[in-house]
Amino acid sequence: MLHFFSHAQYNAGIKNVTETVFENNMPGQDSLSITMPISRIVYQRDNKNKALIQVRGTSPARTTSIEARLVARTIGQGITTKWVQIAKNPSEGPFSGLLKGNGGWYNLEVRAKMGKQVIAASAVERVGIGEVFVVVGHSVAQGGDINIEGATDDRVSTVAVQEKTARNETYLKTGDPQYLPEPQFVQAATGVAHAPFGHNNYFWSKFGEILVKKENVPVLIYNAGFGGTSLEHWAKSSQHSQFEHSFVRSGIRMPYINLMNTLLKYIPLTGIRSLLADQGQNDSGQKNADSILQNYKTFIMEARKDLHYNKLAMVVNRQTPKSAPWVRLAQDRMALEPYCFPGPIYDTLLKDDTVDGIHLSASGQEKVAKMWTEALTPHFFKMSKPWLPSWR
């Protein structure tokens, strides 16, 4: 049976997950437990390079206040904050509070006090404030069997999906988000596939590494792409309309369900800057730029509805399939839509940058990783409006 959850149910689920992450470290009488944030998470920053972090945990007996601070892991990669009181008189039990920080890569330190005396302390290493992206599209978005090196920079994160497992196969057949990985974060290293549906690390981890160095903040990447799909498939599945396909199950809303599940399972926890759309190669048969453009609009508007945020940004790649200039026309027009932005132009790739005229070789991946980074200009970061978690 396919299960779909409301936003409230998803948020409740996230709370339950994060409160059990450290179940083996639950506090005794004199210990302090931190249940949120968890290691390697990256919170989306606002356009002033700041974010609010919700700190949750359990305090020991006799606690009269909880204080927290962010400590930059490396000089120049964030601004260490002062100790800030985030909870008052929690006694022995759960506490929750907010801590503001600048873009950077931190250790979170928390201490429980009885009056002026520190009676317990704990910490979470690798907590990021930076940029969060969701990849959408066909196989050039999802990934292939040729993969360049993943991120070696510690600040590139993802949720890892184990592709060849019974759990993942069940998700492929059902689209049920309970079979997706829980929101636990890892370095986007070589061989690590990006949840919910990425195929290996592909070029996206390298993209994240280049962007980390460019912006000097951590980057978190999700991949909701599905190889073999067209914009028509994305549009129809977003509207519960079925279509014929040899391996894409429109009856469970594939491929759009990957994006919806990401927006409802992961994004409420981290926030998001933008979608990165690598699409169009499978749309040359449409032969109508207006129809292709409408398919773009249909699925992005549905995503905005699912997130309850009509300013969700999307960066649109451009590429002219052979003898199909109408696809490029639709891409250029989509990039001019509100809260949409022009992405890289693949037409500059050389023959050796692909293995078949479409899918990227190692050299093509190296180039495209850099091209996507260059497309995220200062104008993009200024004009896009990130969606940020609304802590209560």
C-alpha positions, 0 to 999 in steps of 0.5 A, spaced: 500 500 500 502 506 498 502 511 503 502 519 502 503 523 508 501 530 510 506 536 511 504 535 519 505 528 519 512 528 515 514 534 520 512 529 526 516 523 523 522 527 522 522 529 529 521 522 531 527 520 527 532 525 530 530 524 537 532 517 536 538 518 532 542 518 539 538 513 542 544 510 545 547 516 548 540 518 552 542 521 558 543 519 565 542 523 571 548 528 570 548 527 562 546 532 557 544 529 550 543 533 543 538 530 539 538 535 533 542 538 529 545 531 527 552 531 524 553 533 517 547 536 516 547 543 512 542 548 514 540 553 508 542 560 509 538 566 507 540 572 503 544 575 508 548 569 510 545 567 516 540 561 519 537 559 525 538 552 528 534 549 532 537 545 538 534 540 541 536 535 547 535 532 554 538 536 560 540 533 566 537 534 573 537 540 576 538 544 570 536 551 570 539 554 563 541 551 557 547 555 553 549 553 546 554 556 541 557 554 534 565 554 533 568 554 527 572 548 525 577 552 521 579 559 521 575 563 516 570 557 515 565 561 519 564 565 525 564 562 532 559 565 536 558 567 543 555 562 548 547 564 548 542 561 553 537 557 548 532 554 554 531 556 561 529 552 567 528 545 563 529 541 569 530 534 567 527 533 560 527 535 553 529 542 551 529 546 545 531 553 543 534 557 537 541 559 535 543 564 529 549 563 526 553 565 519 554 561 513 560 556 515 562 549 518 561 548 525 562 544 531 555 545 536 557 546 543 551 545 548 552 546 556 547 545 562 548 550 567 545 550 575 545 557 576 552 559 574 555 552 574 556 548 568 554 541 570 554 537 563 556 539 556 556 535 549 557 537 542 556 535 535 561 535 530 560 538 523 554 542 523 553 546 516 550 553 514 550 554 507 547 551 500 542 546 499 540 543 492 535 538 489 537 535 482 531 533 477 531 531 470 533 525 466 539 520 466 544 526 465 541 528 472 541 522 475 547 519 473 550 513 470 556 508 470 561 513 469 563 517 475 568 522 476 571 522 483 567 525 489 568 530 494 574 530 498 572 537 501 569 535 508 564 540 507 560 537 501 554 533 504 548 528 502 543 523 504 546 516 502 542 511 498 544 504 497 542 503 490 542 495 490 538 493 496 531 490 497 529 497 500 531 501 494 527 496 490 521 496 494 521 504 493 522 503 486 516 499 485 512 503 490 514 510 491 513 510 498 517 515 502 518 510 508 523 506 504 527 512 503 533 513 507 532 517 514 535 524 514 542 522 516 548 525 513 554 523 510 560 526 506 558 526 498 565 522 497 566 517 491 561 512 490 556 515 495 549 516 491 545 522 493 538 520 496 533 519 494 534 517 487 541 518 485 546 513 481 552 514 484 556 520 485 556 522 478 559 529 477 554 532 482 559 531 488 564 535 484 560 540 483 558 541 490 566 541 492 567 547 487 561 551 489 564 550 497 570 553 495 567 558 491 562 560 496 566 558 502 560 555 505 558 547 506 553 544 500 548 539 501 545 535 495 539 531 494 538 528 487 531 526 485 532 525 477 530 519 473 533 516 467 529 515 461 524 521 463 522 527 459 518 533 461 512 531 459 513 525 464 514 530 469 508 534 468 503 528 467 506 525 474 505 531 478 498 531 476 497 524 477 496 523 470 498 516 467 503 515 461 506 509 458 513 507 459 517 501 459 520 502 466 517 508 469 511 507 473 506 513 472 501 509 477 505 511 483 507 518 480 514 517 478 518 520 476 515 526 480 514 522 486 522 523 487 521 530 488 515 530 492 518 526 497 524 530 497 520 536 499 516 533 504 521 528 507 528 532 507 527 539 505 523 541 512 529 539 516 534 543 512 531 548 507 533 549 500 536 554 495 533 551 488 532 546 484 537 544 479 534 542 472 537 538 467 532 536 462 530 537 455 534 531 451 528 526 451 523 532 449 526 533 442 520 529 439 515 534 442 516 539 436 513 544 440 516 549 444 510 552 447 508 545 450 515 543 452 515 550 456 508 548 459 511 541 462 516 545 465 511 550 468 506 544 470 511 540 475 515 546 478 508 549 480 506 543 483 513 542 487 511 549 489 504 547 492 507 541 495 512 545 499 507 551 500 512 556 497 511 559 490 518 562 490 521 555 490 527 557 485 529 553 479 536 553 475 535 551 468 540 547 463 540 549 456 542 544 450 540 543 443 538 536 441 540 534 434 535 537 429 531 540 435 532 547 436 525 548 439 527 544 446 533 550 447 527 555 445 523 552 451 529 552 456 531 559 454 524 561 455 523 557 462 529 560 465 526 567 464 520 565 468 519 568 475 524 565 480 527 561 474 534 562 472 539 560 466 543 554 467 549 552 464 549 551 456 551 544 454 552 546 447 559 548 448 561 540 450 566 537 445 564 530 442 569 526 447 565 529 453 560 525 451 559 517 450 554 517 445 552 524 444 548 525 450 551 522 456 557 525 459 564 522 459 569 523 465 571 529 461 564 532 460 563 531 467 569 535 469 566 540 465 559 540 467 561 540 474 564 547 473 559 549 468 553 548 473 558 552 479 559 558 474 551 558 473 550 560 480 552 567 479 552 573 485 545 575 481 542 568 482 544 568 490 541 575 490 535 574 486 533 567 488 529 566 495 531 560 499 526 556 503 528 556 510 525 551 515 520 555 520 521 553 527 516 553 532 
